[in-house]
């Protein structure tokens, strides 16, 4: 059980790192691929999905860490 939780936590952490690195600082996802980042707009589409996915994965990582702490 411990090994399974550890593998799941590693997968979640690598995915979380990848999603965070995909998000561009301040300019949105469009400017990361050469688009103009000078216009302010709200997060839509995949950018909004990345924000929600980042929050969800961070919460899942926290819960898995607490569960592993309680098991040990």
N, CA, C and O atoms as a CHARMM CRD file, in Angstrom:
* protein
*
  288
    1    1 UNK  N      0.82700  -1.20000   0.00000 PROA 1      0.00000
    2    1 UNK  CA     0.00000   0.00000   0.00000 PROA 1      0.00000
    3    1 UNK  C      0.87100   1.26500   0.00000 PROA 1      0.00000
    4    1 UNK  O      0.58100   2.23400  -0.70100 PROA 1      0.00000
    5    2 UNK  N      1.94000   1.23200   0.79800 PROA 2      0.00000
    6    2 UNK  CA     2.83200   2.39000   0.86400 PROA 2      0.00000
    7    2 UNK  C      3.48100   2.66700  -0.48600 PROA 2      0.00000
    8    2 UNK  O      3.60500   3.81500  -0.91200 PROA 2      0.00000
    9    3 UNK  N      3.89500   1.58100  -1.15200 PROA 3      0.00000
   10    3 UNK  CA     4.56800   1.75000  -2.44100 PROA 3      0.00000
   11    3 UNK  C      3.60000   2.30000  -3.48800 PROA 3      0.00000
   12    3 UNK  O      3.98100   3.13300  -4.31100 PROA 3      0.00000
   13    4 UNK  N      2.36500   1.84100  -3.45900 PROA 4      0.00000
   14    4 UNK  CA     1.35400   2.33100  -4.39800 PROA 4      0.00000
   15    4 UNK  C      1.09900   3.82200  -4.20400 PROA 4      0.00000
   16    4 UNK  O      1.02700   4.57600  -5.17400 PROA 4      0.00000
   17    5 UNK  N      0.96300   4.24400  -2.95000 PROA 5      0.00000
   18    5 UNK  CA     0.74700   5.66500  -2.66500 PROA 5      0.00000
   19    5 UNK  C      1.95700   6.50300  -3.08500 PROA 5      0.00000
   20    5 UNK  O      1.80800   7.62100  -3.57900 PROA 5      0.00000
   21    6 UNK  N      3.14100   5.95700  -2.88600 PROA 6      0.00000
   22    6 UNK  CA     4.35600   6.67300  -3.27900 PROA 6      0.00000
   23    6 UNK  C      4.43500   6.85000  -4.79700 PROA 6      0.00000
   24    6 UNK  O      4.80400   7.92000  -5.28100 PROA 6      0.00000
   25    7 UNK  N      4.09100   5.81000  -5.53600 PROA 7      0.00000
   26    7 UNK  CA     4.10400   5.89600  -6.99900 PROA 7      0.00000
   27    7 UNK  C      3.06400   6.91500  -7.47900 PROA 7      0.00000
   28    7 UNK  O      3.34200   7.71500  -8.37200 PROA 7      0.00000
   29    8 UNK  N      1.87700   6.88500  -6.88800 PROA 8      0.00000
   30    8 UNK  CA     0.82900   7.84900  -7.25700 PROA 8      0.00000
   31    8 UNK  C      1.28600   9.26500  -6.93500 PROA 8      0.00000
   32    8 UNK  O      1.04900  10.18300  -7.72100 PROA 8      0.00000
   33    9 UNK  N      1.93700   9.45600  -5.79300 PROA 9      0.00000
   34    9 UNK  CA     2.40400  10.78800  -5.41400 PROA 9      0.00000
   35    9 UNK  C      3.50000  11.27600  -6.36700 PROA 9      0.00000
   36    9 UNK  O      3.54400  12.46300  -6.68900 PROA 9      0.00000
   37   10 UNK  N      4.36000  10.40600  -6.81000 PROA 10     0.00000
   38   10 UNK  CA     5.40400  10.78900  -7.76600 PROA 10     0.00000
   39   10 UNK  C      4.77900  11.18800  -9.09400 PROA 10     0.00000
   40   10 UNK  O      5.18900  12.18100  -9.69400 PROA 10     0.00000
   41   11 UNK  N      3.79400  10.43100  -9.56200 PROA 11     0.00000
   42   11 UNK  CA     3.11700  10.75600 -10.81500 PROA 11     0.00000
   43   11 UNK  C      2.41100  12.10500 -10.70800 PROA 11     0.00000
   44   11 UNK  O      2.48100  12.91900 -11.62900 PROA 11     0.00000
   45   12 UNK  N      1.73100  12.34100  -9.58500 PROA 12     0.00000
   46   12 UNK  CA     1.04100  13.61600  -9.37500 PROA 12     0.00000
   47   12 UNK  C      2.03800  14.76700  -9.33600 PROA 12     0.00000
   48   12 UNK  O      1.78000  15.82700  -9.90800 PROA 12     0.00000
   49   13 UNK  N      3.17100  14.57500  -8.67100 PROA 13     0.00000
   50   13 UNK  CA     4.14300  15.66200  -8.55300 PROA 13     0.00000
   51   13 UNK  C      4.78800  15.99100  -9.90200 PROA 13     0.00000
   52   13 UNK  O      4.98600  17.16600 -10.21100 PROA 13     0.00000
   53   14 UNK  N      5.11700  14.98600 -10.70300 PROA 14     0.00000
   54   14 UNK  CA     5.70500  15.24300 -12.01600 PROA 14     0.00000
   55   14 UNK  C      4.69700  15.94000 -12.92700 PROA 14     0.00000
   56   14 UNK  O      5.05600  16.85200 -13.67200 PROA 14     0.00000
   57   15 UNK  N      3.43500  15.51000 -12.86600 PROA 15     0.00000
   58   15 UNK  CA     2.39100  16.15500 -13.65800 PROA 15     0.00000
   59   15 UNK  C      2.18500  17.59800 -13.22000 PROA 15     0.00000
   60   15 UNK  O      2.01100  18.48400 -14.05700 PROA 15     0.00000
   61   16 UNK  N      2.20500  17.83400 -11.92700 PROA 16     0.00000
   62   16 UNK  CA     2.04800  19.18600 -11.39300 PROA 16     0.00000
   63   16 UNK  C      3.19200  20.09100 -11.84300 PROA 16     0.00000
   64   16 UNK  O      2.96300  21.24100 -12.21600 PROA 16     0.00000
   65   17 UNK  N      4.40200  19.58700 -11.81000 PROA 17     0.00000
   66   17 UNK  CA     5.55700  20.36000 -12.27200 PROA 17     0.00000
   67   17 UNK  C      5.42300  20.68800 -13.75200 PROA 17     0.00000
   68   17 UNK  O      5.69500  21.81600 -14.16500 PROA 17     0.00000
   69   18 UNK  N      5.01000  19.72100 -14.54700 PROA 18     0.00000
   70   18 UNK  CA     4.83900  19.95300 -15.97300 PROA 18     0.00000
   71   18 UNK  C      3.78600  21.00400 -16.28000 PROA 18     0.00000
   72   18 UNK  O      3.98700  21.84800 -17.15300 PROA 18     0.00000
   73   19 UNK  N      2.67500  20.96000 -15.57600 PROA 19     0.00000
   74   19 UNK  CA     1.60600  21.93600 -15.80600 PROA 19     0.00000
   75   19 UNK  C      2.03900  23.32700 -15.36800 PROA 19     0.00000
   76   19 UNK  O      1.73200  24.31000 -16.04200 PROA 19     0.00000
   77   20 UNK  N      2.73900  23.42300 -14.26000 PROA 20     0.00000
   78   20 UNK  CA     3.20700  24.72900 -13.78700 PROA 20     0.00000
   79   20 UNK  C      4.22100  25.31100 -14.77500 PROA 20     0.00000
   80   20 UNK  O      4.18500  26.50900 -15.05700 PROA 20     0.00000
   81   21 UNK  N      5.11300  24.49000 -15.29700 PROA 21     0.00000
   82   21 UNK  CA     6.10100  24.98800 -16.25400 PROA 21     0.00000
   83   21 UNK  C      5.47700  25.36200 -17.59100 PROA 21     0.00000
   84   21 UNK  O      6.01800  26.20200 -18.31000 PROA 21     0.00000
   85   22 UNK  N      4.35600  24.75400 -17.93200 PROA 22     0.00000
   86   22 UNK  CA     3.67200  25.07600 -19.18300 PROA 22     0.00000
   87   22 UNK  C      3.02200  26.44700 -19.11900 PROA 22     0.00000
   88   22 UNK  O      2.91800  27.14100 -20.13000 PROA 22     0.00000
   89   23 UNK  N      2.58400  26.83300 -17.92500 PROA 23     0.00000
   90   23 UNK  CA     1.94600  28.13600 -17.77200 PROA 23     0.00000
   91   23 UNK  C      3.01300  29.21700 -17.86600 PROA 23     0.00000
   92   23 UNK  O      4.06900  29.12500 -17.23900 PROA 23     0.00000
   93   24 UNK  N      2.72200  30.24100 -18.65900 PROA 24     0.00000
   94   24 UNK  CA     3.65700  31.34000 -18.83400 PROA 24     0.00000
   95   24 UNK  C      3.44600  32.37000 -17.73300 PROA 24     0.00000
   96   24 UNK  O      2.31900  32.57800 -17.28500 PROA 24     0.00000
   97   25 UNK  N      4.50300  33.00200 -17.30400 PROA 25     0.00000
   98   25 UNK  CA     4.40400  33.98700 -16.22700 PROA 25     0.00000
   99   25 UNK  C      3.84000  35.29200 -16.76900 PROA 25     0.00000
  100   25 UNK  O      4.50500  35.98100 -17.54400 PROA 25     0.00000
  101   26 UNK  N      2.61900  35.63800 -16.36900 PROA 26     0.00000
  102   26 UNK  CA     2.02800  36.92100 -16.67400 PROA 26     0.00000
  103   26 UNK  C      1.44300  37.08100 -18.06000 PROA 26     0.00000
  104   26 UNK  O      0.57800  37.93800 -18.24200 PROA 26     0.00000
  105   27 UNK  N      1.85800  36.32000 -19.03500 PROA 27     0.00000
  106   27 UNK  CA     1.40800  36.54500 -20.38600 PROA 27     0.00000
  107   27 UNK  C      0.34600  35.59600 -20.87300 PROA 27     0.00000
  108   27 UNK  O     -0.25800  35.83400 -21.92000 PROA 27     0.00000
  109   28 UNK  N      0.10300  34.54400 -20.15800 PROA 28     0.00000
  110   28 UNK  CA    -0.86400  33.57500 -20.61000 PROA 28     0.00000
  111   28 UNK  C     -0.21100  32.54500 -21.51800 PROA 28     0.00000
  112   28 UNK  O      0.95000  32.68400 -21.90200 PROA 28     0.00000
  113   29 UNK  N     -0.95400  31.53300 -21.84600 PROA 29     0.00000
  114   29 UNK  CA    -0.43100  30.43800 -22.63700 PROA 29     0.00000
  115   29 UNK  C     -0.16400  30.85800 -24.08100 PROA 29     0.00000
  116   29 UNK  O      0.73300  30.31200 -24.72400 PROA 29     0.00000
  117   30 UNK  N     -0.92000  31.81100 -24.59300 PROA 30     0.00000
  118   30 UNK  CA    -0.74200  32.25000 -25.97200 PROA 30     0.00000
  119   30 UNK  C      0.61800  32.85500 -26.22800 PROA 30     0.00000
  120   30 UNK  O      1.20600  32.61700 -27.28300 PROA 30     0.00000
  121   31 UNK  N      1.13500  33.63300 -25.29200 PROA 31     0.00000
  122   31 UNK  CA     2.43800  34.25500 -25.49300 PROA 31     0.00000
  123   31 UNK  C      3.57700  33.25700 -25.34900 PROA 31     0.00000
  124   31 UNK  O      4.68700  33.52300 -25.80900 PROA 31     0.00000
  125   32 UNK  N      3.32600  32.12000 -24.72600 PROA 32     0.00000
  126   32 UNK  CA     4.36500  31.10600 -24.60000 PROA 32     0.00000
  127   32 UNK  C      4.69200  30.48600 -25.95000 PROA 32     0.00000
  128   32 UNK  O      5.79000  29.96900 -26.15300 PROA 32     0.00000
  129   33 UNK  N      3.73800  30.53900 -26.87400 PROA 33     0.00000
  130   33 UNK  CA     3.95000  29.96300 -28.19300 PROA 33     0.00000
  131   33 UNK  C      4.06600  31.03200 -29.26700 PROA 33     0.00000
  132   33 UNK  O      3.78900  30.75600 -30.43500 PROA 33     0.00000
  133   34 UNK  N      4.46700  32.24100 -28.90400 PROA 34     0.00000
  134   34 UNK  CA     4.73400  33.27600 -29.87700 PROA 34     0.00000
  135   34 UNK  C      3.61600  34.26400 -30.10500 PROA 34     0.00000
  136   34 UNK  O      3.75200  35.15400 -30.94500 PROA 34     0.00000
  137   35 UNK  N      2.52600  34.14200 -29.39400 PROA 35     0.00000
  138   35 UNK  CA     1.42100  35.08500 -29.55800 PROA 35     0.00000
  139   35 UNK  C      1.69300  36.38600 -28.83500 PROA 35     0.00000
  140   35 UNK  O      2.61500  36.46800 -28.02400 PROA 35     0.00000
  141   36 UNK  N      0.91200  37.38500 -29.11600 PROA 36     0.00000
  142   36 UNK  CA     1.07800  38.67700 -28.47500 PROA 36     0.00000
  143   36 UNK  C      0.49000  38.62500 -27.06600 PROA 36     0.00000
  144   36 UNK  O     -0.68100  38.28600 -26.88900 PROA 36     0.00000
  145   37 UNK  N      1.29500  38.95600 -26.07700 PROA 37     0.00000
  146   37 UNK  CA     0.84800  38.92900 -24.70100 PROA 37     0.00000
  147   37 UNK  C      0.56700  40.31000 -24.14700 PROA 37     0.00000
  148   37 UNK  O      0.47600  40.46800 -22.92900 PROA 37     0.00000
  149   38 UNK  N      0.42700  41.31000 -24.98900 PROA 38     0.00000
  150   38 UNK  CA     0.25900  42.68200 -24.53800 PROA 38     0.00000
  151   38 UNK  C     -1.18000  43.03200 -24.18400 PROA 38     0.00000
  152   38 UNK  O     -1.41200  44.02600 -23.49500 PROA 38     0.00000
  153   39 UNK  N     -2.13600  42.25800 -24.62900 PROA 39     0.00000
  154   39 UNK  CA    -3.54100  42.56300 -24.40600 PROA 39     0.00000
  155   39 UNK  C     -4.02700  41.78800 -23.19100 PROA 39     0.00000
  156   39 UNK  O     -3.82400  40.57700 -23.10400 PROA 39     0.00000
  157   40 UNK  N     -4.67100  42.48300 -22.24900 PROA 40     0.00000
  158   40 UNK  CA    -5.21100  41.82500 -21.07000 PROA 40     0.00000
  159   40 UNK  C     -6.53300  41.16300 -21.42800 PROA 40     0.00000
  160   40 UNK  O     -7.39900  41.77200 -22.05600 PROA 40     0.00000
  161   41 UNK  N     -6.67200  39.93000 -21.02600 PROA 41     0.00000
  162   41 UNK  CA    -7.92800  39.22000 -21.21800 PROA 41     0.00000
  163   41 UNK  C     -8.08000  38.19000 -20.11200 PROA 41     0.00000
  164   41 UNK  O     -7.11200  37.82400 -19.44500 PROA 41     0.00000
  165   42 UNK  N     -9.29600  37.73500 -19.93100 PROA 42     0.00000
  166   42 UNK  CA    -9.53100  36.74500 -18.89000 PROA 42     0.00000
  167   42 UNK  C     -9.06400  35.37500 -19.36300 PROA 42     0.00000
  168   42 UNK  O     -8.88200  35.14200 -20.55800 PROA 42     0.00000
  169   43 UNK  N     -8.87700  34.48300 -18.41200 PROA 43     0.00000
  170   43 UNK  CA    -8.43200  33.13900 -18.74800 PROA 43     0.00000
  171   43 UNK  C     -9.59800  32.36500 -19.35400 PROA 43     0.00000
  172   43 UNK  O    -10.68600  32.30100 -18.78200 PROA 43     0.00000
  173   44 UNK  N     -9.35000  31.78700 -20.50700 PROA 44     0.00000
  174   44 UNK  CA   -10.37400  31.00000 -21.18400 PROA 44     0.00000
  175   44 UNK  C     -9.76000  29.72400 -21.71500 PROA 44     0.00000
  176   44 UNK  O     -8.54600  29.61800 -21.88900 PROA 44     0.00000
  177   45 UNK  N    -10.59900  28.78600 -21.96000 PROA 45     0.00000
  178   45 UNK  CA   -10.17300  27.55200 -22.61100 PROA 45     0.00000
  179   45 UNK  C     -9.13600  26.78600 -21.83300 PROA 45     0.00000
  180   45 UNK  O     -9.33300  26.45500 -20.66400 PROA 45     0.00000
  181   46 UNK  N     -8.01500  26.50400 -22.49900 PROA 46     0.00000
  182   46 UNK  CA    -6.99500  25.64900 -21.90300 PROA 46     0.00000
  183   46 UNK  C     -6.29300  26.32900 -20.72900 PROA 46     0.00000
  184   46 UNK  O     -5.85400  25.64700 -19.80300 PROA 46     0.00000
  185   47 UNK  N     -6.17700  27.66100 -20.74800 PROA 47     0.00000
  186   47 UNK  CA    -5.55500  28.36600 -19.62500 PROA 47     0.00000
  187   47 UNK  C     -6.38000  28.17700 -18.35800 PROA 47     0.00000
  188   47 UNK  O     -5.83200  27.94100 -17.28100 PROA 47     0.00000
  189   48 UNK  N     -7.67400  28.28000 -18.49100 PROA 48     0.00000
  190   48 UNK  CA    -8.56600  28.08800 -17.34200 PROA 48     0.00000
  191   48 UNK  C     -8.49200  26.64100 -16.85400 PROA 48     0.00000
  192   48 UNK  O     -8.49800  26.38200 -15.65000 PROA 48     0.00000
  193   49 UNK  N     -8.42100  25.70000 -17.80400 PROA 49     0.00000
  194   49 UNK  CA    -8.28400  24.29400 -17.44700 PROA 49     0.00000
  195   49 UNK  C     -6.98700  24.05600 -16.68600 PROA 49     0.00000
  196   49 UNK  O     -6.96700  23.30800 -15.70900 PROA 49     0.00000
  197   50 UNK  N     -5.89500  24.69500 -17.13200 PROA 50     0.00000
  198   50 UNK  CA    -4.61600  24.53300 -16.43900 PROA 50     0.00000
  199   50 UNK  C     -4.66000  25.08900 -15.02200 PROA 50     0.00000
  200   50 UNK  O     -4.06200  24.51300 -14.11300 PROA 50     0.00000
  201   51 UNK  N     -5.35000  26.18600 -14.82500 PROA 51     0.00000
  202   51 UNK  CA    -5.47100  26.75300 -13.47900 PROA 51     0.00000
  203   51 UNK  C     -6.22200  25.79400 -12.56200 PROA 51     0.00000
  204   51 UNK  O     -5.78700  25.53000 -11.44100 PROA 51     0.00000
  205   52 UNK  N     -7.34200  25.27700 -13.03600 PROA 52     0.00000
  206   52 UNK  CA    -8.11800  24.33700 -12.22600 PROA 52     0.00000
  207   52 UNK  C     -7.36300  23.02900 -11.99900 PROA 52     0.00000
  208   52 UNK  O     -7.42900  22.44900 -10.91500 PROA 52     0.00000
  209   53 UNK  N     -6.64800  22.57000 -13.02000 PROA 53     0.00000
  210   53 UNK  CA    -5.87800  21.34500 -12.89100 PROA 53     0.00000
  211   53 UNK  C     -4.72400  21.52300 -11.90600 PROA 53     0.00000
  212   53 UNK  O     -4.41500  20.60700 -11.14400 PROA 53     0.00000
  213   54 UNK  N     -4.09000  22.68400 -11.91500 PROA 54     0.00000
  214   54 UNK  CA    -3.01400  22.96300 -10.97200 PROA 54     0.00000
  215   54 UNK  C     -3.52300  22.94300  -9.53400 PROA 54     0.00000
  216   54 UNK  O     -2.89000  22.36100  -8.65300 PROA 54     0.00000
  217   55 UNK  N     -4.66400  23.57900  -9.30200 PROA 55     0.00000
  218   55 UNK  CA    -5.24300  23.59800  -7.95900 PROA 55     0.00000
  219   55 UNK  C     -5.62900  22.19100  -7.51800 PROA 55     0.00000
  220   55 UNK  O     -5.37800  21.80600  -6.37600 PROA 55     0.00000
  221   56 UNK  N     -6.23300  21.43000  -8.41000 PROA 56     0.00000
  222   56 UNK  CA    -6.66800  20.07000  -8.07800 PROA 56     0.00000
  223   56 UNK  C     -5.48400  19.16100  -7.78000 PROA 56     0.00000
  224   56 UNK  O     -5.50600  18.40500  -6.80800 PROA 56     0.00000
  225   57 UNK  N     -4.45500  19.23400  -8.61000 PROA 57     0.00000
  226   57 UNK  CA    -3.28200  18.38700  -8.38700 PROA 57     0.00000
  227   57 UNK  C     -2.53100  18.77300  -7.12200 PROA 57     0.00000
  228   57 UNK  O     -2.00100  17.90400  -6.42900 PROA 57     0.00000
  229   58 UNK  N     -2.47900  20.06200  -6.81300 PROA 58     0.00000
  230   58 UNK  CA    -1.82200  20.49400  -5.57300 PROA 58     0.00000
  231   58 UNK  C     -2.58500  19.97500  -4.34900 PROA 58     0.00000
  232   58 UNK  O     -1.98100  19.53900  -3.37000 PROA 58     0.00000
  233   59 UNK  N     -3.91800  20.02900  -4.41700 PROA 59     0.00000
  234   59 UNK  CA    -4.73200  19.51000  -3.31300 PROA 59     0.00000
  235   59 UNK  C     -4.56100  17.99600  -3.17900 PROA 59     0.00000
  236   59 UNK  O     -4.45800  17.47700  -2.06800 PROA 59     0.00000
  237   60 UNK  N     -4.53000  17.29200  -4.30900 PROA 60     0.00000
  238   60 UNK  CA    -4.32800  15.84100  -4.28700 PROA 60     0.00000
  239   60 UNK  C     -2.95700  15.48500  -3.72800 PROA 60     0.00000
  240   60 UNK  O     -2.82000  14.52700  -2.96700 PROA 60     0.00000
  241   61 UNK  N     -1.94200  16.25700  -4.10800 PROA 61     0.00000
  242   61 UNK  CA    -0.59700  16.02600  -3.58000 PROA 61     0.00000
  243   61 UNK  C     -0.56800  16.22100  -2.06400 PROA 61     0.00000
  244   61 UNK  O      0.07200  15.45100  -1.34800 PROA 61     0.00000
  245   62 UNK  N     -1.25600  17.24200  -1.58200 PROA 62     0.00000
  246   62 UNK  CA    -1.31300  17.49000  -0.14200 PROA 62     0.00000
  247   62 UNK  C     -2.00800  16.34200   0.58500 PROA 62     0.00000
  248   62 UNK  O     -1.52900  15.87600   1.61800 PROA 62     0.00000
  249   63 UNK  N     -3.12900  15.89200   0.04800 PROA 63     0.00000
  250   63 UNK  CA    -3.87700  14.79600   0.67900 PROA 63     0.00000
  251   63 UNK  C     -3.04400  13.52200   0.69600 PROA 63     0.00000
  252   63 UNK  O     -3.01100  12.82000   1.70700 PROA 63     0.00000
  253   64 UNK  N     -2.37200  13.21300  -0.40600 PROA 64     0.00000
  254   64 UNK  CA    -1.51500  12.02900  -0.44800 PROA 64     0.00000
  255   64 UNK  C     -0.36600  12.12200   0.55600 PROA 64     0.00000
  256   64 UNK  O      0.02000  11.12300   1.16100 PROA 64     0.00000
  257   65 UNK  N      0.17500  13.32500   0.72600 PROA 65     0.00000
  258   65 UNK  CA     1.26000  13.51400   1.69900 PROA 65     0.00000
  259   65 UNK  C      0.77300  13.28400   3.11700 PROA 65     0.00000
  260   65 UNK  O      1.47300  12.66300   3.91700 PROA 65     0.00000
  261   66 UNK  N     -0.40200  13.76600   3.43800 PROA 66     0.00000
  262   66 UNK  CA    -0.95700  13.57600   4.78300 PROA 66     0.00000
  263   66 UNK  C     -1.26600  12.09900   5.01800 PROA 66     0.00000
  264   66 UNK  O     -1.01600  11.57900   6.10500 PROA 66     0.00000
  265   67 UNK  N     -1.81000  11.42000   4.00400 PROA 67     0.00000
  266   67 UNK  CA    -2.11600   9.99000   4.14900 PROA 67     0.00000
  267   67 UNK  C     -0.84200   9.19500   4.37300 PROA 67     0.00000
  268   67 UNK  O     -0.81100   8.29700   5.21500 PROA 67     0.00000
  269   68 UNK  N      0.21100   9.51500   3.62700 PROA 68     0.00000
  270   68 UNK  CA     1.47600   8.80700   3.83900 PROA 68     0.00000
  271   68 UNK  C      2.06900   9.09200   5.21400 PROA 68     0.00000
  272   68 UNK  O      2.67900   8.21300   5.82400 PROA 68     0.00000
  273   69 UNK  N      1.89600  10.29200   5.69400 PROA 69     0.00000
  274   69 UNK  CA     2.37600  10.62600   7.03500 PROA 69     0.00000
  275   69 UNK  C      1.62900   9.81900   8.08700 PROA 69     0.00000
  276   69 UNK  O      2.23600   9.33100   9.04100 PROA 69     0.00000
  277   70 UNK  N      0.33700   9.67500   7.92300 PROA 70     0.00000
  278   70 UNK  CA    -0.46200   8.91300   8.87900 PROA 70     0.00000
  279   70 UNK  C     -0.16400   7.42100   8.81200 PROA 70     0.00000
  280   70 UNK  O     -0.22700   6.73800   9.83400 PROA 70     0.00000
  281   71 UNK  N      0.15900   6.90600   7.63600 PROA 71     0.00000
  282   71 UNK  CA     0.48000   5.48500   7.49300 PROA 71     0.00000
  283   71 UNK  C      1.82300   5.17100   8.14300 PROA 71     0.00000
  284   71 UNK  O      1.98300   4.13100   8.78200 PROA 71     0.00000
  285   72 UNK  N      2.78400   6.07300   7.97600 PROA 72     0.00000
  286   72 UNK  CA     4.11300   5.82600   8.56700 PROA 72     0.00000
  287   72 UNK  C      4.04200   6.05500  10.04300 PROA 72     0.00000
  288   72 UNK  O      5.04500   5.90500  10.74000 PROA 72     0.00000
